[in-house]
Amino acid sequence: MIPASFDYIAPKSLAEALRALADHGEDAQILAGGHSLLPLMKLRLANPTLLIDVSKIAGLTEVRQQGDKIIIGALATHYQIESSELLKKSCPLLGQTARVIGDVQVRNRGTIGGSLVHADPAADWPAAILALGGQLKISGAKDERWLDVEKFFLGPMTTAIAASEILTEIRLPAAARRSGCAYLKMPQQASGFAIVGVAVSLRVDVKGRCEDIGIGVTGLSDRPFRAHRVEARLRGNKLTAKLIEASAALVSDGVDPLEDLHAGADYRAHLARVYTGRAIQAAAKRAAK
Ligand SMILES: Cc1cc2nc3c(=O)[nH]c(=O)nc-3n(C[C@H](O)[C@H](O)[C@H](O)COP(=O)(O)OP(=O)(O)OC[C@H]3O[C@@H](n4cnc5c(N)ncnc54)[C@H](O)[C@@H]3O)c2cc1C
């Protein structure tokens, strides 16, 4: 399929890109890796008349540590994150997540920011960024704002970003001592998208009790979410196999599981419980090392 015709610009600065967005309103769309937008355009499900390619803007692919925070530019590709030596040490959940996204071609072009803004309910990044309690820097023509990732996902393919704004950075805590993490998913065999995916980031105290935990879930419902009930059951307690199993059973409580040709609702809820338990176990094991 061939998309409807469109104009294309590749601004060299963020200010220029934001001006173009403001001038063209909802007719314009940001182009990052194009791995979600271009298929939609080919299917005529998205019909922008102007594509604003932000890949030429300096600084948006940067990955750096600032004190105890990790800053990821929204244009950083999945592969860049997967292969970053800094992130292997300072935020290993990101590499674990990046390396199970799609295939090599997808990881080479697709960006973390594009994935978050596209907000596919089965995408991998949302689970990891939720588990880490990330914050998103959203830039507009007049100002910029930081938003907790929990307030970002509003529904399938719907987020709190306005048509006139650009996601520019993701801020995450660097891994602390005695912390462990894991991202596990049941992939849909053709695309690699998560039928269910669970990301866990936790920290234990010297006695092995759970000091803090974040659990992000994707694929289970129409938007990714943080499993607060499971987290609350674990915080302050020793992470025994029995407690992990009982806590993981709470992950689908109050959630309306998705049902599609890949998995029914009951099966998805079952997968969520199993993968939540396994991801907590794996993270706890790493934290104990
Ligand atoms: C074959 C295939 C397999 C895939 N498998 C997986 C998988 O297993 N797991 C997974 O999670 N994903 C998967 N994906 C999706 C992939 O990760 C995409 O790269 C990602 O969803 C979108 O990133 P992008 O940079 O390509 O964004 P684009 O396609 O360029 O943009 C997506 C949307 O976000 C907007 N946008 C992009 N960047 C910004 C920004 N900085 N600020 C504001 N708006 C922005 C665009 O306007 C557009 O609406 C797959 C894709 C394909 C084609």
The ligand as an SDF file (V2000), in Angstrom:
LIG
                    3D

 53 58  0  0  0  0  0  0  0  0999 V2000
    7.6950   -5.6750   12.4250 C   0  0  0  0  0  0  0  0  0  0  0  0
    7.6150   -4.8650   13.6820 C   0  0  0  0  0  0  0  0  0  0  0  0
    7.7610   -5.5020   14.9030 C   0  0  0  0  0  0  0  0  0  0  0  0
    7.6850   -4.7750   16.0920 C   0  0  0  0  0  0  0  0  0  0  0  0
    7.8130   -5.4390   17.2800 N   0  0  0  0  0  0  0  0  0  0  0  0
    7.7230   -4.7430   18.4460 C   0  0  0  0  0  0  0  0  0  0  0  0
    7.8590   -5.3980   19.7020 C   0  0  0  0  0  0  0  0  0  0  0  0
    8.1110   -6.5910   19.8020 O   0  0  0  0  0  0  0  0  0  0  0  0
    7.7130   -4.6370   20.8130 N   0  0  0  0  0  0  0  0  0  0  0  0
    7.4610   -3.2960   20.7650 C   0  0  0  0  0  0  0  0  0  0  0  0
    7.3430   -2.6630   21.8050 O   0  0  0  0  0  0  0  0  0  0  0  0
    7.3770   -2.6480   19.5970 N   0  0  0  0  0  0  0  0  0  0  0  0
    7.4890   -3.3310   18.4280 C   0  0  0  0  0  0  0  0  0  0  0  0
    7.3910   -2.6720   17.2380 N   0  0  0  0  0  0  0  0  0  0  0  0
    7.1750   -1.1990   17.2460 C   0  0  0  0  0  0  0  0  0  0  0  0
    8.5040   -0.4670   17.2370 C   0  0  0  0  0  0  0  0  0  0  0  0
    9.1120   -0.5920   18.5100 O   0  0  0  0  0  0  0  0  0  0  0  0
    8.3730    1.0260   16.8710 C   0  0  0  0  0  0  0  0  0  0  0  0
    9.6480    1.4610   16.6160 O   0  0  0  0  0  0  0  0  0  0  0  0
    7.7940    1.9350   17.9210 C   0  0  0  0  0  0  0  0  0  0  0  0
    6.5280    1.5320   18.3380 O   0  0  0  0  0  0  0  0  0  0  0  0
    7.6120    3.3670   17.3770 C   0  0  0  0  0  0  0  0  0  0  0  0
    8.8300    4.0360   17.3720 O   0  0  0  0  0  0  0  0  0  0  0  0
    9.2720    4.8640   16.1180 P   0  0  0  0  0  0  0  0  0  0  0  0
   10.4830    5.5940   16.5190 O   0  0  0  0  0  0  0  0  0  0  0  0
    9.3780    3.9850   14.9350 O   0  0  0  0  0  0  0  0  0  0  0  0
    8.0590    5.9220   15.9890 O   0  0  0  0  0  0  0  0  0  0  0  0
    7.2880    6.4960   14.7230 P   0  0  0  0  0  0  0  0  0  0  0  0
    6.6730    5.3790   13.9600 O   0  0  0  0  0  0  0  0  0  0  0  0
    8.1470    7.4350   13.9650 O   0  0  0  0  0  0  0  0  0  0  0  0
    6.1590    7.3320   15.4840 O   0  0  0  0  0  0  0  0  0  0  0  0
    5.1230    6.7030   16.1990 C   0  0  0  0  0  0  0  0  0  0  0  0
    4.1460    7.7630   16.7050 C   0  0  0  0  0  0  0  0  0  0  0  0
    4.7360    8.5510   17.7400 O   0  0  0  0  0  0  0  0  0  0  0  0
    4.8400    9.9370   17.3440 C   0  0  0  0  0  0  0  0  0  0  0  0
    6.1590   10.3620   17.8370 N   0  0  0  0  0  0  0  0  0  0  0  0
    7.3380    9.7070   17.6320 C   0  0  0  0  0  0  0  0  0  0  0  0
    8.3090   10.2830   18.3390 N   0  0  0  0  0  0  0  0  0  0  0  0
    7.7390   11.3300   18.9940 C   0  0  0  0  0  0  0  0  0  0  0  0
    8.2510   12.3000   19.9110 C   0  0  0  0  0  0  0  0  0  0  0  0
    9.5320   12.2990   20.3080 N   0  0  0  0  0  0  0  0  0  0  0  0
    7.3860   13.2280   20.4060 N   0  0  0  0  0  0  0  0  0  0  0  0
    6.0770   13.2410   20.0210 C   0  0  0  0  0  0  0  0  0  0  0  0
    5.5540   12.3350   19.1570 N   0  0  0  0  0  0  0  0  0  0  0  0
    6.3690   11.3870   18.6600 C   0  0  0  0  0  0  0  0  0  0  0  0
    4.6610    9.9500   15.8310 C   0  0  0  0  0  0  0  0  0  0  0  0
    4.1130   11.1610   15.3780 O   0  0  0  0  0  0  0  0  0  0  0  0
    3.7140    8.7700   15.6380 C   0  0  0  0  0  0  0  0  0  0  0  0
    2.3970    9.1680   15.9270 O   0  0  0  0  0  0  0  0  0  0  0  0
    7.4690   -3.3600   16.0470 C   0  0  0  0  0  0  0  0  0  0  0  0
    7.3430   -2.7180   14.8060 C   0  0  0  0  0  0  0  0  0  0  0  0
    7.4110   -3.4570   13.6250 C   0  0  0  0  0  0  0  0  0  0  0  0
    7.3000   -2.7270   12.3260 C   0  0  0  0  0  0  0  0  0  0  0  0
  1  2  1  0
  2  3  1  0
  2 52  2  0
  3  4  2  0
  4  5  1  0
  4 50  1  0
  5  6  2  0
  6  7  1  0
  6 13  1  0
  7  8  2  0
  7  9  1  0
  9 10  1  0
 10 11  2  0
 10 12  1  0
 12 13  2  0
 13 14  1  0
 14 15  1  0
 14 50  1  0
 15 16  1  0
 16 17  1  0
 16 18  1  0
 18 19  1  0
 18 20  1  0
 20 21  1  0
 20 22  1  0
 22 23  1  0
 23 24  1  0
 24 25  2  0
 24 26  1  0
 24 27  1  0
 27 28  1  0
 28 29  2  0
 28 30  1  0
 28 31  1  0
 31 32  1  0
 32 33  1  0
 33 34  1  0
 33 48  1  0
 34 35  1  0
 35 36  1  0
 35 46  1  0
 36 37  1  0
 36 45  1  0
 37 38  2  0
 38 39  1  0
 39 40  1  0
 39 45  2  0
 40 41  1  0
 40 42  2  0
 42 43  1  0
 43 44  2  0
 44 45  1  0
 46 47  1  0
 46 48  1  0
 48 49  1  0
 50 51  2  0
 51 52  1  0
 52 53  1  0
M  END
$$$$
